[in-house]
Each structure stands twice: as C-alpha cells, then as structure tokens.
Amino acid sequence: ESSRSGRCEVLRRVAKLLLPDDRVLDLGCGPGLLAREAGRRDISGVEMSPGMVVAARDWMDEVVPDNLLEHYPLEPPDVVVLCNVLEPYPADIRRMVCSHCCSFVRPGGRVIVVLALGKGFGSSAET
C-alpha cells in the first residue's frame, strides 16, 4: 500500500469519528484531504503554506492562513484534528500544540491527533 493510499485510509477513519453536526477545525489541513475524504466542505482549515491554502479551498469553504500556535477560532470547535502535523516537532512543542488546542475546543469537545509512527518515533515516554 502506498503512503498516499495509506494516508487516505487514515483520513477516512478520522472522518468516521466526526459527527454530522460537529464543528470541525483541521489544524495543518494541508490540501484539505480530511474535508475531501469526509465529503464535508464545512470543515474549517488552518494552514501556513500559501500553496496548500489555495489547494485546500477546492475542498473546504474556510481555510485560514495562520500558524498552529497563533490561531484562535472565533467559535469554539467541537473537534480539533491534527493529522500528521506534529511529527517534525520535539515532544515539548507537541505538548504545547495539544495544550493550545485544549484551550479553545468546546467544553466536552475532542482533540483528535494522528501521528505517523516511524523508526525511533514514539519509543520514549516523552512523546
């Protein structure tokens, strides 16, 4: 299975975790693949790459060009998704991003984190 088809399968699984009425924020949305796999234009995205912001707008009604740690949504989302965006960062930054998400998600909401576990990743209690 190629990495692309594997990524789409992961996104389909994440999409199944989303309820129809959930207000969803996809942080680090890339080209909008979660919205595409979920068949939902109402998923909001945040992305730093200008090229990815343009691509994501093919699948999402709202894509904000912003930094993950500087973005605060106007309305608290029910679900925040971080799919394959934390891998390049050290454990302290990953914790900071997750804490940031918890600061604005709706009370009782969910933060869904997907990590690609490669060689040597996840072997420490700090990850």
C-alpha positions as MATLAB code, in Angstrom:
seq = 'ESSRSGRCEVLRRVAKLLLPDDRVLDLGCGPGLLAREAGRRDISGVEMSPGMVVAARDWMDEVVPDNLLEHYPLEPPDVVVLCNVLEPYPADIRRMVCSHCCSFVRPGGRVIVVLALGKGFGSSAET';
ca = [
       0.000    0.000    0.000;
       1.440    3.351   -0.990;
       1.872    6.133    1.543;
      -0.757    8.191   -0.289;
      -3.409    5.470   -0.134;
      -2.427    4.788    3.479;
      -2.876    8.472    4.318;
      -6.314    8.489    2.661;
      -7.312    5.404    4.651;
      -6.272    7.119    7.891;
      -8.263   10.210    6.901;
     -11.329    8.060    6.132;
     -11.033    6.588    9.640;
     -10.770   10.048   11.181;
     -13.765   11.180    9.105;
     -15.829    8.348   10.635;
     -15.128    9.793   14.097;
     -16.811   13.073   13.145;
     -20.497   13.518   13.885;
     -22.623   15.255   11.228;
     -23.263   18.322   13.393;
     -19.694   18.644   14.727;
     -17.966   21.964   14.115;
     -14.541   20.692   12.985;
     -11.221   22.539   12.817;
      -8.418   20.826   10.896;
      -5.109   22.343   12.064;
      -2.386   21.892    9.486;
      -5.025   20.921    6.933;
      -2.594   20.750    4.007;
      -4.533   20.463    0.729;
      -7.835   19.711    2.505;
      -7.723   15.926    2.315;
      -9.732   15.376    5.515;
     -12.576   17.518    4.152;
     -12.378   15.644    0.844;
     -12.446   12.210    2.485;
     -15.269   13.273    4.828;
     -17.228   14.849    1.965;
     -17.672   17.962    4.130;
     -16.900   21.477    2.906;
     -17.885   22.810    6.345;
     -14.649   21.600    7.980;
     -12.523   24.683    8.680;
      -8.814   24.539    8.000;
      -5.694   26.300    9.199;
      -2.544   26.048    7.099;
       0.707   28.031    6.909;
       1.709   27.136    3.338;
       0.150   29.537    0.783;
       0.089   26.810   -1.882;
      -1.702   24.390    0.423;
      -4.227   27.088    1.400;
      -5.123   27.519   -2.284;
      -5.387   23.737   -2.798;
      -7.488   23.260    0.359;
     -10.044   25.770   -0.864;
     -11.038   23.219   -3.525;
     -12.429   21.069   -0.677;
     -13.114   23.497    2.185;
     -15.242   26.645    2.472;
     -12.967   28.216    5.089;
      -9.177   27.955    5.131;
      -7.204   30.431    7.233;
      -3.526   31.084    6.509;
      -2.181   31.025   10.052;
       0.296   29.419   12.427;
      -0.970   26.474   14.524;
       0.081   28.141   17.755;
      -1.310   31.556   16.882;
      -4.731   30.544   15.624;
      -7.748   31.047   17.862;
     -11.093   30.250   16.199;
     -13.925   32.749   16.589;
     -16.297   29.936   17.611;
     -15.075   27.020   19.741;
     -14.978   23.874   17.604;
     -16.454   20.584   18.777;
     -13.489   18.723   17.307;
      -9.910   19.757   16.536;
      -7.954   17.465   14.227;
      -4.164   17.338   13.997;
      -3.370   14.751   11.345;
       0.307   14.101   10.619;
       1.437   17.611   11.518;
       3.264   17.063   14.819;
       5.893   14.535   13.721;
       8.687   17.015   12.909;
       8.453   18.722   16.298;
      10.081   17.747   19.594;
       7.931   16.489   22.466;
       7.733   19.861   24.234;
       6.327   21.561   21.110;
       3.843   18.696   20.554;
       2.628   19.139   24.139;
       2.348   22.900   23.617;
       0.251   22.455   20.454;
      -2.059   19.948   22.157;
      -2.459   22.248   25.164;
      -3.230   25.131   22.803;
      -5.981   23.062   21.143;
      -7.480   22.166   24.510;
      -7.615   25.867   25.389;
     -10.166   26.639   22.680;
     -12.044   23.413   21.924;
     -15.647   23.430   23.167;
     -16.023   22.049   26.713;
     -16.643   18.335   26.265;
     -15.166   18.521   22.745;
     -12.448   16.325   21.317;
      -8.908   16.755   20.030;
      -8.008   14.014   17.547;
      -4.272   13.564   16.994;
      -2.885   11.273   14.303;
       0.838   10.536   14.318;
       2.801    8.539   11.786;
       4.998    6.297   13.895;
       8.267    5.838   12.059;
      11.547    4.305   13.090;
      12.507    5.514   16.544;
       9.386    7.650   16.941;
       7.215    7.005   19.941;
       9.790    4.906   21.756;
      10.151    7.465   24.531;
       7.728    8.106   27.361;
       8.029   11.806   26.461;
       6.340   11.506   23.059;
];
